[in-house]
Amino acid sequence: MMWIWYVVTGPFALLFAVAVWLRNWMFDHGWRRVKRLDKPVISVGNLAMGGTGKTPVCVSLLRILVQMGYQPALLSRGYGRRLPKRALRVTQESHWLDVGDEPLMIARSVPQAFVAVGPTRWDAAMTLSDHPVDVFVVDDGFQHRQLARDLDILLWDVTQKKPTIFPWGKFREGLSGLRRADLVVFTRSDGVPVRLAEIVKQVNPSATCVSVGFRPGVFRTTLGDPLDLRPGTPVGAFAGIAFPDRFFEQLRRQGFELIDPLGLGDHKPLTLAQFRSLCETARTRQLPAVITTYKDAVKLEHPTESDIVIGFQELETHWEDEERLRQFLLKYL
């Protein structure tokens, strides 16, 4: 009976598509104001609404820029924070409710980079006006066109279904948005998919296509200490990300047996009741640890139960050709 859904939501899908097209047209033709920072700006974003691997790509780009000798700064809205109208610099000691879970995770992952949040990316940049920034990286910036950018990086998750615009699907805009991309990064892929690359070339012949894959890294406790877990070990697990089942399946593929895994909504913190339930299950089943994502680990603020180990697994980013990426970045810096 899916046809009923499409009929009922058809007018909303049409209105959404028209609104997106009109907004982009106004930016393309100078009807909307665009501000420009005094340093190069790299935007990282996607056509879909989430779950494309944007955060690990941003972390990887910041690390690469640091290795290349630049002082990067990441600008973010800080989704879900309690003071959304305030612009703040993010430090490793910041509270996730003030700055958002992803910006805090990025600040802790790349301590050499500056990180700032604000109601607009411009406001975030202004908090760093007296800092020696060489290049700005704009988190989730593809649709944030109020800020001029020198390089537009668009992520495309190859595991996502056909690109259907909201509310029929999870895409913020149609494939015509590819025209604005300078670099299309196919995520969760060990190579550039020929079929998708052909679609990109049809829409935007000048765009460069690369791929990046994500692999599970080391386990750590919430204090950052190494955590030794062997495949075949039963563990508890929870995740508050766009697709928690992906995280659970990643653990299963490594050989872990998951006991009552708990999936939360994206950016949702673990409640005290849920935390106690996970700890009780771990205690009853004598589990060596309860595992979560790094993004969830930065939100943990419940009293630590001394007999229960809470850990997270790092995510490693592997570019198909990192040297080619570095050379591409140099053209815009």
N, C-alpha and C positions, 0 to 999 in steps of 0.2 A: 504493500500500500504506500510505497514511497512516493508515488505520483501525487498523492494528496498533499504530502509535505511540500513538494515542489510547487504545486499550485497555490497553496496557502501562503508560502513565503516568497513566491515570485515577485510581488510588488516591492517587498522589502529589499530583495536582492537587486532589483533594478534601481531603486532609489539609492542604495549604497554604492552601486557601481557608478551611477551618474555623479554622486557627490564626490567620489574619489577622482573621477575624470575631471570634473570642474575644478577641484582644488589643484590638481597637477597642472591643468591648463593655465590657471591664474599664475602659478609660479613660473611656468615656462615662458609666459608672455609678459612678465614683469608687473603683474597686478598685485602681487603679494610681496611685502618687504623681505629682503634677505640681508642678514648681517654677516660680515666677514671678520674673522680673527686675524691677527697679525702674524700667525704661524701656520704652516701647512696643516690641513685638516683631513683625516682619513675617517670616513664613515663606514661602519659595519652594521649591516641590517639584513632584512629578509622580506620576501613577499608574504610569507606565511605568518600566522599569529604567534608562533612560539615553538620551542622544541627543535630548532634547527642546529643547535650547537654553537650559538652565538657567543656565549660566555667563554667556553674553552678556546674559541678562535681569538677572542679579544685578549685573553691571557697570553696566548701564544704570540700574537702580534706584538704585544708590549714587550715580551721577553726578547723577541727578535730585534726590535728597535733598540733596546738597551744594549744588546750584543753588537749592534752596528754602530754604537757610540752616541746614540741620541738620548735625550731626556724626554720621554713621553709622558703624556697626561691623559687619563681617561675621563670622559665626560658622560654622565648618566643622569637619567631622571630619578633613579632610585625608587623603583616601583614598590608600592605598599608601605612606605615609611609614614610615620605619624605626623611629620611636619613637612608636607609636600610643597609648601610655599617658601620654605627656607632653602637657601643655597649654602652648602657646607663642604668643607674639605674632609675627605674620608681618611682616617688613620687606622692603623691596625688595632687601636684601642677603642674605636668608635663602637656604638651600640647599633645593632642591625635595625632596630625600630626607628632610629634617627636617620640612617643613611640607606637602608635597604640591604637585603641579604646578598645580592650579587655584587654590588660595589664593594661591600666589606670583604667578600671572598676574594675579589680581584686585588684589593689593597693588600691582603695578607699573602696572596699568591705571588705578587710582583712588588715587593717592598721598595724597589728602586724607582717605581713609577708614581707619579702623583695621581690621585683619584679625587674627583669632586662630583657632587650631585646638586641639582637645582630644578626649579619648576620648568626652566628651559635649559638647553645645553649652553646657551650664551651666559645665563646667570651662573651656571656651574663654572664656566671658564673664568668669569670675573673674580671668583674666590681665589684663583691662582695667578692673579695679575702681577703679584710681586714674586713669583716663583720662576726659576729659569727653565721654562718649557721650550722644547725644540719642535715638538709635533703633538697635535691633539688627535686622539682616537675617540670617535663618537660612538657610544654604545647604542644600538638599536636606532640608528640615525637615518635609515633609508627614506622613511616617510617624514622625518623631521627636517623639512626643507627650509625652515626659517634660518638655518645656519648654512652658509656657503661651505662647500667642501672641495678639496682638490682631487680626492680619490674616493670613488664610491664603490665599496665592496659589497656584493650581494651574495648571501648564502642560500643554497638550494639543497635541502635535505633529500637525498635520492630515495630514501625509504618512504617518503610521504606519497600519498595517493595523488590522483590527478589534480592539477591546480584549479580548484573551484573557489570562486569568490564567496565571501560571507554573505548570507547565513547558510548557503548551500554547502560551503566548505570552510576551510580555515585560512583562506588567503585574504590578505588585506586589500590587494589590488590584483588585476589581471596580469598576464604575461607581457602586456605592453610596457609595464614598468621596467622590463629588462633593458629598454632603450637608455635608461639613465645610468646603467651599471658600467663601470670601467673594468672591473674584475668580477667574474662569477666564480664562486667557490662551491663546488659540489661536496657537501659534507657527508660523513659516514660512507665514504667511498675510497677504495684503494686505487682508483684511476678515474679519468674523465669519462663518463658514460657517453658513448657515441650518439645515441638517440637524443639525449638531453642537450648535448653540445650543438647538435644540428638545429634544435629549436632556438637556442640562444643566437646562433649565427643568422637564422632567418629574421629574427627581430632586431638584432644588434650585431652587424658584421664586424664592428671594431672591438667588441668586447673580448677580453682574454679569459680563458677558462682554465682553472686548476682544480685539484681535488685535495681533500684532507680526510684522514681517518682518525678515529678515537679508539684508544686501547686502554684497558684497565691498568692502573698503576699500583703503587704500593699501598698497603693499609697503614693507617696511623690512628692513634688515640686522639681524642679531642684536645689533648695537650700537645699534640704534634709528635709524640714519640712513636717509633716504629711498632707495628703490631703484627706479630707472626701468626698467620692463619694458614693452615694447610688445606688443600682441596679435599673434599669429602667430609669436612667439618660441618656440623649443623650450627646455624647461626640465626639470630633474629635479624630483621631488616625493616626499615621504613624509609620513605622518600616523599618529599613534597616538591616535585618537579612536574613539568608539563606532561611527561610520559613515564610515570613511576614503574610501569611494567617493564620498560626497557632496562631500567637499572636492576630490577629483580632477575630478569632473564640473563643479564650480563654476569651476575653472581652465579646463577645456575650453570652457565656455560663454563665457568671456572671450576665447577665441581662442588660447589657448596649446596648444602641442603637448607632451604629456607623454612623456618618455623613461623607460621602465622605472619607473613609479611604485611605491612600496613602501608597502603598508598594514600597520600594526602593530596589536596589540591595544590596547584603550582603556587609557590611562595607561602604556603600555609605552615605556620609553626605547629609543633607538637604540643598538645595540651598536657597539663599535668596529669590528668586521668589517663591519657594515652601513654604517657611516659611511664607511669606506675604500672600499667598493664603490661607493657613491653618488658619492664624489669621483672615483674612477677613471673611472666612466661619464661624468661631467661633463667630465673632462679629455679623454677620448678623443673625445667627441662635440662638444667645444668649446662646452659649454653656458654661458650667461652667469650662471646661478644655479641653485641647488637650493632649492625652495620648500617650506615646511612651515606648520603652524599656529602660532599664538602659544603655545598650550599645549605644543606640542612644542619650541618654541624655548627656553622657560625650562629645559628639561631637558638641553639640549646642553652637554656638558662635555668633549668630546673636543678635542684640540689643533686649533686652526684651521689649515687648509691655505691658505696665503696666496694661491694662485692660484684658489681655489674660493670663490665667494660663496654663503653660506647666508642665506636670507631667509625672512620670514614675511609673511602677508597679514592685516591687521586685518579685523575683522568689524564692520560698522556695524549698529546696531539702529534700526529705524524703527517707532514706534508708530502705529497707525491714528489715534488722537486723544490726543496726549500731554497736552494741557491737561485733558482729561477724567480721565486717569489721575492727574494731580497733584491735582485736586479730590477724587478718590476717596481718595487717600492721606491728605489732610488730615483726613478724618473719623476716622482712627485714630491720629493723632499728637498 
